């Protein structure tokens, strides 16, 4: 089965700084997504990463705060900008493969703590 | 809008007990339904899915049946193990657009020896 990796796996950051999270898949995928899981909460979709064009953001999330890139069919980055303690969460990427119209598979997540 | 409601946790069981975690949904279209599991300190793993009414998804002894008449997708296992301790998320996706996944709040399961 395909492998989804994220870097870093965890980080502790100071408020006001930015962190870029990478998501790498070992085979081409049709769709890539970024989710946030706040402590003890469920998952919320931040945006859909579109290959070669601007990401599509969900209500409540904006590009200036969460810029996303997807330069090819196997790689995407999410940046958490100008961080505050409220950004402390697990950030997960997910993908959909060409042979699966509705199923999403998740990476291991990046655990972020902002002090 | 589309939504998923799960029974609140935590659910605490003894090993070999029967497990049911209730999940109901609201959707305007014809959703596909999923159960994901999150073990401590890990990401989400797909546990099982069903894409149309009356389908039964199954995996690792877990089962769930897509019930359109009751808009439910309850998760069951006949005999739980300590290793099943995790958080379980019910989710749906509606066809069209980007097939966004909508998650329930999650149910924490603790199984004791």
Interface residues (C-beta under 8 A of the other chain):
Chain A: X31 X33 X41 X42 X43 X44 X45 X48 X56 X58 X90 X92 X94 X96 X101 X102 X103 X104 X105 X106 X107 X108 X109
Chain B: X32 X34 X36 X42 X43 X44 X45 X46 X49 X51 X89 X93 X95 X98 X99 X100 X101 X103 X104 X105 X106
